[in-house]
Amino acid sequence: MANNLTPAIYARLCDKATPNGWTLDQCIQTGVDNPGHPFIKTVGIVAGDEETYEVFADLFDPVIQERHNGYNPRTMKHTTDLDATKIKFGQFDERYVLSSRVRTGRSIRGLSLPPACTRAERREVEKVTVDALSGLTGDLAGRYYRLSEMTEQEQQQLIDVSQCSSRPAPPGCMQSRTPSWHCLSGRLHPPFAALLSSSTRTPALARQPNSTPCSLSEPMNSASLQDHFLFDKPVSPLLTAAGMARDWPDARGIWHNHQKTFLIWINEEDHTRVISMEKGGNMKRVFERFCRGLKEVERLIQERGWEFMWNERLGYILTCPSNLGTGLRAGVHIKLPLLSKDSRFPKILENLRLQKRGTGGVDTAAKGGVFDISNLDRLGKSEVELVQLVIDGVNYLIDCERRLEKGQDIRIPSPLQQFRH
């Protein structure tokens, strides 16, 4: 934001507002309150509704172009492709890859985004989404957990349990001296949230037909620790300054299928976060389930008279400009103890259009040489292209690790072409 908001642009836009009343000052408040860091860039602006990206395009377009590596929203069109049959070589060597996941976000057209939504709109998002999810069948069938029905102790347990094995570093603790872009919250949450152990109490379950009572009241053993995942409260200044914590935890919740491999977060940073994940290295299966589930959720939403925000210029519309387009992040937890110590590792990732995080996500340290590796781009490439990019890139990293194990040399690959014009 700071690189693109000039006095002239501010003067031109400061008196404008979207039909919902969202203003420029509200867009930039989180960036004004939370200046960036020389080595970590935050986007610094948020959208309050779908119209934000049009009304304030003079600011948002250059921010989008800078964040998305040259994608010009004025002249380029985004493509969507959820055909998982096009994926090749989607099985990783599980001696290196520990887990695989794909996530995205979706916003419901006609309702304000989380920074601007009223309590009634937030509840409408929950109602529409949960009603649609109740129509999922087969391996996608599952249940919904409403955070407002959890006790504060139960919510805290979700956070504490996940942090036992992977506690985030304090805010601002950086593992890299290379400038990198972060999303609105400064962290891309590990997408494995609030999977609950069964008991006789049902405080957290938004009850649906044939649902099974779940609770957090039982003591956790080492096995159940592996079944609990991080769920962050909105305490980051970047989130609170953007209005994300209003009415917490009203109308927020987590849905997952019975296998705990397909999850939906409701009313977190976006209306919905859709996640497919599993242990091991079968990225093709993870993406197939992601595509199938996402298509089915969209169909069920449309059957109820709603649709997702999308346009050909920006793709799927989400709160933070960093997540426009596909909104997709495909990633793995991968063991790279030798490659990660090689001075060429950052350049290899850069040329492959990949980014790394520590084991616990943004601003956390890698443990045992295990990194979270994912795609850097979101906008200008389709879902299939981005997942294939991750597959090809991760396989290249594995090959480098193998070569180093044998005492052989590795090379830096040529930079990938960014866009097809």
N, C-alpha and C positions, 0 to 999 in steps of 0.2 A: 504494500500500500504506500509506504513512504517513498518508494522510488517513482511512483506514478501520480500521486496526488499533488498537483501544483496549485498555487494560489488561483490561477485562472480557472482550472477545472473546479475547484471548490466554489468559487464565485458563481460559476455557471450552474452548478448542481445543488447548491445549499438550500434553495427555496423550493426544490421539487420534492414530490412525494409520490409513492405508488398509490393505486386506488385504495389500498388498505391503510394508507397513512404512514407507511415506512419511509423514513427520511435518510439523507446522506449521513447526518450525524450519528444516527443509530447504526448505520452500516459500518462506520469506521471506529465506533466507540472502543471496541476491544483492542484495536491496534493503537489507539491513542493512549489507552490506559496501560498497555503492556508493550513497551518498546522492544524491538528485537535484540538479537545478540549478534556480534560479528560472525559467529560460526554457526548459528542456527537462525534461519529465517522463518518467521510465521507469516501467513498471508496477510493478516491484519484487518480483513474486512469480512463481513458475513452478509448473506441475503436474508431478508425477512419474509419474502414471498417470491413467487415465480417472476413477477413483473420487475423485481429489483434489477435483474440482469439486463433489462431493456431500458428502464427509466434512467439508470445510472451507468449505462454502457460506456460512457466516456472515461470512466474510472475502471470499471470492471474488465473491459476488453483488454487494455494494456496489462493489467494485473494477470489476467488469464494467459495472455501471450507470454509473459515472463515466466510464470509458474509452470506452464506446460511446454517449455522448451521450443518456443517459436510458433506454436499453433495460433493462427490468426483467426479469431472468431468472426471477423468481418468478412473474410473471403473464403473460408474453408468450411466443409461440412463433415460432421461426425457420422460414423457408420456403426451400426449395431449388428452383431452376429453371435447368436447363442446356439450354433450348431456344433455340439460337442463331438460329432462323428469326424470332424475335420482335424482333430487333434492327433498328433503323431508322437510316438516314443514317450508316452505319458507315464511309464512305470520307472521310478527311480531305484537305484541301488540302495536298499534299506540298511546297508552297513554304514551309510552316510546320512541318508534322509530319515529323520525320526517322525515327522508328521507333515501333513499337507493340508492346505485350506485355501478357499476362495471366498471373498466377501464383497458385497457392494451395498449401496444404499438406494432407497426409493422414496419419493415424495408423492403425496396424494394431491392431485390437482384440485384447486378450489379452496384449499385450506392453507393458512399461513404456515411458514416454516417455524421450527422451534424458537428462534430468537424473538419472534413477533406474535406467535399464536396466543389466543386467549385460552383460558381454562376450558371453555366449551369446545373450542377447536381441537385442543389436545385430546379431550375425551372422545371427540368424534373420530379422530385418527385411531385411537385405541379400539373403539367400537367397530369401525369399518374393517380394520385389519384383523382383529380377533374373530369377527364373524366370518371373514373370508377364510382364515386359517382353519376354522372348524370344518371346512369342506374338503380338506386334504385327506387322502386315503392312502392305503398301502404303506410303503416304507416312509412316506412323508407325514403320516398321521402322527399327531402329538398332542401337547397340552400347553396351557398358558399359565404363567405365574405373575401375579400382580404385586408389584413392590409395595403398594400401600397396605397390603394385607400381611406383610411381613413385619415382625417387630424390628426395632432398631438393632437389637442384639443379633438377630438372624441376618440382617443385611450386612452388619459388620463382620460376621463370621464368613460370609462369602468373600470379603476382601482379605481378611486375615489368613484364611486357609490357602488362598491362591498365593499369598506372599510368603508363605512358609518356605516354598521351594524356589521362589524367584521374586525377590523384593526389589522394586524399582529404586534406582538411584534418586537422590534428592533432585528437585527441579533445578535445571541448569547444569547438572553434572554431565559433561559430554565425553564421549568416548573417541570422538574424531575431531580433528582440527580443520576438517574440510567443510565449507559451508554446505548446509543441506536444508531442504524445505520440510516444514512440518505442517500438519493439518491444523485446523482451528485450535484444538485442545492442546496442541504441543505433543500429543501422544496418539498413536493409533492403537486403540485398545486391543489386546489379544482377544480374539473373537470367541472366547469360550467362557460363557457367563452363566453362573448361578444354576448349575445342574445339581439337583437336590437329592438327598438320600431319603428313602421311604421310612415312614413312621406312622403313628396313629393320629397325629395332629395334622391339620390342614390349613395353617394360617396363610400360606403363600399362594394357594391354588385358586385361580379364578375358575370356579367349577364349571365343567362341561360334561355332557353325557358320557358315561363310561370312563371318566377320568379317575386316576389313582391318587389317593391322598399322598402328599409329600410334605416333609418337614426338615428343619435343620436342628431339631432338638437332640438328636442322638450324638454321642461322642464320635469324633472322627478317628478312624484308624488310617494306617499308611496307605491302604488301598483306596479308601474314599478320598484321600487327598488328591489322587490323580484324576478324580471325577469332579473336582471343583475348579472353577476358573475365575479369573479376575473380573470383578464388576466394580468400576470406579464410581464413587459419588462425585457430583459436579462441584468440586472444590477448586479446580484450576482457575486462576484469575482470568485466563483467556476465555473459559467457558462462562464464568459468572458475569464477567463484563459484557458478554454477548447475550445475557438473559436466559441462559440454559437452565439455571437452577430454580427458576420461578415455580412455585407451587409443588416443589419436590416433596414426595415422590408421586404425586397425583398423576394417574393415567400412564404411568411408566410400567413396563413389564418385559418379561422374557418368555418366549415360546420356543419349545424344541420338540423334535420328533422323539419317538420312543427309543430309538437307537442313539440319540444324542449326537447325530452327525449333520443335522440340518436345523439351524437356529434362526430366530427372528428377534431382534431387539426392537422394542416399540418406544418411541418418543425419547430416545437418547439425544445424540447430536443431530440426527435426522429423524424424519417420521418413522422410518424403518431401516434396520440394518439386516441384510440377508446373508447368512453364512453357511457354507458347507465345509466340513472338515472331518478328518479322521487321522488316526495314527498310521504311520507307515508312509510309503512312497508312491501310492497309486493316485497321482494327480489327475489322470484321465477320469477315473471313477468319481473323484471329488468334483471335478468340473461337470461331468455328466449329471450328477445329482443336483448341482447348483443350477444348471440350465433348466433341467426338468422342473425343479421346485419353483424357480423364479417364474417360468412360463405359467405354471399352474396357479401360483399366487396372483399373477396379473390377470389371468382368466377369471378367477373367482372375484377379484376386485371389480373387474369390468361387468360381470354379471350383476353386481349390486349397484351399478350405475355410476361407478367412479373410474378414474384412470390415473396413471402415473404422469408426473410432469416430465415432458420431453420436448425437445425441438431439434431440428437437423443442424442447427448452428452449434449448440452446446451439449447435445446428447441429453442424458438424464440430469435433471436439475436437483441439486442438493444444497445444503446450507453453506458449506465452505467451497469457494471456487477451486480449491485443490482437488476436490472430488468430482468435478463435473465430468461429463462424457460417459464413460462406463461406470465410474465410481468404483472400479474393480481393483482389488488388491489380491493377487494370487501369490502365495508364499509357502515356504517350507522352513522347518527347523532342520539345520544341516550341520554335521560335524566337519569342520575344516581346520584341524589343529595346526597343520603345516602351512597351508596356503594363507591362513589368516596372519601368519607371522612374516609373510613375504612382503617386501616393500611394494611389489607390483599389484597387490590385491586391490587397493582402491581404484587404480586405473582400469583393471580388468572389469570390475563392477561397473564403472562409469561407461566403458565402451559397450558393455552388454545391456545397458539401460536397466541395471538392477540397483537396489539399495539394500544396505544391511542395517540391522539393529541387533542389540544384545539379546540374550535369551529371553528376557522378560519384556521386550519391546523397546520403544524409543527411550533413549537416555538411560539404558541399563547395560550392565557389563555382560560380555559373553562368558559363559561358564563351560569349562572343559572344551573350549574351541567350538562351541555350538552357537550358531548365528541364526537369526531370522532374516531370510533373504526373500525379497519380493520385487515386483515390477515398480519402476520409478514413474512411468507414464500412466495417465488415466484417459486423456482426451486426445482424439485424432487417430486412435487405433481401436479396432473392435475387440470385443471380449476374447474371441478366438485368437486373434493376433497377439494379445497380451499374454494369455496363458501359454501359447506356444513359445513366445519369447522367454518366459520364465523357464519352461521345460528345457529349451535349448541352452539357455544360460546356466541353469543348475547342472545340467549334464556336462557342460564345459568345465564348471568349477570342480565337479567330481573327477573329471579326467585330469585336471591340474593336480588335485590332491593325490591321485594315484601315481602320477609321474614323480611328484616330490617324494612319495614313499619309496620309490625305486631309485632315488637319487638322480633323476633325470631333470632336464631343464623344462621350463614352461615359457610360453610367449603371451604377450598382450594381444588380444584379438583386435581386428580393425573395428572402428566405431560403426554401430548399426545405423542404417538410414532412418531418419526420424519419421518422415511422413511421405506418403505417396501422393503426389500432386496430380 
